[in-house]
Amino acid sequence: MDEGRKRVIGIMAAILASLHMQTADDLFGTPQGSPRTDKLIAASIQWAEQIMKKIDDVLSG
């Protein structure tokens, strides 16, 4: 995956994750980490990748 594409997916994932973070602990985490935040970020990356695939399908088809 090229660097430009990684950046786009990263930005999309950050936006998606931020929409679901409700507390400061979600946003900044805690010293021991936050399983909820980790799961939100992982899910947001998956959604961003799926959105990029849909965009690719539309543009190539």
N, C-alpha and C positions, 0 to 999 in steps of 0.2 A: 504494500500500500504506500503511495507516495505521501510526502510530507504535507502537501496542500490538503489532501483528502483527510489525513489524520487531524489537521487543524479544524476543518469544517465539522467533522464528527465530534471533536472535543468541544467546540463551541455549542453545537446542538445539544450534546449531552449535558453540558453545564446549565443551559437554559431549562432543559427538561427536569433536571434534578432540583434546581432552585425553586421550581414551581411546587415541589412537594416537601420542601424543608420548612418546618413550622417553628422550630425553636433555635435558639443560639447553639445549643448542643448539636443539633442536626447540621447546622452550617459550619461550626468550627470544630466539632468533635470534642472529645474529652481526652485527658492524657492516656487513658487505656484504649482509646478508639471507640467507635460507635458502630455496632453491627447494623443498626437501622440506616445510618448514613452510607455505610459500605454497600448495602443492598440497593439503596436508592441510586447510587452512582452506577453500579453494575447494570441495573435495569435501564437507566437512562442511556448508557452506552449501547446496549442492545437495541433500544428503540431508535436511536440515532442511526445505527447501522442499517436497520430495516427501512428507515425513511430514505437513506441514501440509495439503497437497492431499488426502491420504488421509483425514485427520481431517475436512476439509470435506465430502468425498464421503459419509462415514459419517453425519455430522450432518445433511446436507441430504437424504439419501436415505432 
